[in-house]
Amino acid sequence: MKQSKMLIPTLREMPSDAQVISHALLVRAGYVRQISAGIYAYLPLANRVLEKLKTIMREEFENIGAVELLAPALLTADLWRESGRYDTYGEDLYKLKNRDHSDFILGPTHEETMTALVRDEVTSYKKLPLNVYQIQSKYRDEKRPRYGLLRGREFIMKDGYSFHADYESLDETYSDYKRAYENIFSRAGLDFKAIIGDGGAMGGKDSQEFMAITADRTDLEKWLVLGNSIESIDEIPNTVIEQIKEELSKWLVAGEDTVVYAEGGDYAANLEMATNKFENIASYTETLELEKVATPGAKTIDEVAAFLEADVAETIKTLVFRADEELIVVLMHGNDELNEVKLQNYLEANVIEPATEADVESLSGAHFGSLGPIGLKGVKIIADREVEVVKNAIVGANEDGFHYRNANLGRDFEVDEFVDLRIVNEGEVSPDGRGTLKFARGIEIGHIFKLGTRYSDSMGANILDQNGKAVPIVMGCYGIGVSRMLSAILEQFARIYVEKTPREEYKFSWSINFPKELAPFDIHLVPVNTKDEEAMAVTAELETALRGKGYQVLVDDRNERAGVKFADSDLIGLPVRVTIGKKASEGIVEVKIRATGEVVEINKEELINTIEILTK
């Protein structure tokens, strides 16, 4: 492929509106261009990467018996009304009308569509299981699209759906997809973790997320690639190191989620779902007499503890929420932070929101800052499991400006249910007891769900079972953010290349170190002077030889200065650059390996063997 024939509009500087390095490099290196807020065109280089990702996916899905199809992106709202999501999905749903004033949406996902297709065509258990998927653009009306491809209004998804007569069959396919996803992300060269996830708006109980881990900005060994003339980071002057650190610190650590994993163990979960090891050890502390005390002006846990000269660990915080219009009281220990996702999942509520001041006053007679569990009537009280072991607690007295000391469960107040509701902290013991919890930022690149009968129940998708009885179809759902993966790859494979000039000056610049299987081309042939006939003849000879060995080759045939060509080549980030320069008449070319920064001069006849050795 000739570079003069391709659209690769590189930029001299990083785009000013980019906040994460993946967005900046995708734009600067000519991979994508923004058409409008949150909507991007994938230019030839990006499209080649995406097609390679899709090829990997198709190969792995074929291995588990998944069949590809293509559903429309423009969907009738009637299907979403059947499932109930037309009104509950939220403002991110694109809604529109056709000329007949019928309601339509742009599909953010396709559970309803696939359920309707199978419902109308499959009536017997004998035709199940069925496993289908598609790769297409999805649409979400993000209020504030940002971070390039990571949070856009149009994005490319692979979404798969499986249909089963029973849960045993679903479990098998779910395991197949987990294995296929692990193979896909491993082949893409990604550092990822499979974690316990939240089903969210998708519905369903069991789910697992696949998160690409984003490295922090402190590990220079990870971020820097040194040129041939630099033996180690230690020889780079401190002034240059400080400039590099400053450059790294400009970019946000990408990732919308915090991944919680066990250092020294196998446990991993999204922060919203993560738990820790809990031991309900009975306290033998003497039970003291309940005492009502004035706490004027003290409303927060810290203020109350300070006023009473007590430890925060002696306090119990009382919160009130409205769950699908029902008031719920939640008790938390000290300054433990409530995980609202855990609460919503436990209550199986569609909507969870904090109660209003009026709600609280009608329930307790007091206002925020003085609420407590003692004397509350006609309301369900749920407590985090840590509350169960607190003795002689400080709680609100349900009277403005007053609290109780020495409140005890069972004697002074009751709890309907104890549940794990807190957000875990780094350093706590993992739930399996096999390590301590660590936090990292992660980009969600895949998610698999056991939907069960969430959609078949609401949409009447039934089959006749072995006994001739009509039963709902059991479903699974499996998604991969294809365009998100492109950003995740750049977040993990962006590098700062450091060179030392003949004048002993140190220069550094950003580039991409693509994994071999995903690079848009394998090799970049760069003839320095396109008017040099011998150099162009060597270039053509090498291109033919390399293509004959199965390599995908990009030839920079542009009539540009050498500096422009090398700068563009560094930005594009192909695994191997072969420079055909002044020594072409002698049959000598220069090979640069991007992953290591290694540069060697070789005879042109040795090129293929050299590339095979240096890129192993």
VENDA-V901935 format. One record per helix or strand. SS is the DSSP state (A for helix, B for strand). FROM is the first residue (numbers start at 0). LEN is the number of residues. Records with the same first field share a line. If there is no record, write none. Layout:
# VENDA-V901935
SS->FROM-LEN ; FROM-LEN
This chain:
# VENDA-V901935
B->1-1 ; 31-5 ; 38-4 ; 66-2 ; 73-3 ; 93-4 ; 102-4 ; 123-1 ; 129-10 ; 145-1 ; 150-1 ; 153-11 ; 191-5 ; 206-8 ; 223-3 ; 256-7 ; 267-3 ; 275-1 ; 290-4 ; 314-9 ; 325-8 ; 337-1 ; 351-3 ; 379-5 ; 392-4 ; 401-6 ; 408-1 ; 412-1 ; 416-3 ; 421-1 ; 428-2 ; 435-17 ; 461-3 ; 469-3 ; 473-8 ; 493-7 ; 505-7 ; 522-5 ; 552-3 ; 575-5 ; 587-6 ; 598-5
A->2-3 ; 20-8 ; 43-20 ; 76-7 ; 84-4 ; 110-11 ; 124-3 ; 147-3 ; 166-21 ; 199-3 ; 219-4 ; 232-3 ; 237-12 ; 300-7 ; 311-3 ; 339-8 ; 356-8 ; 384-5 ; 453-6 ; 481-12 ; 532-16 ; 561-11 ; 581-5 ; 603-11
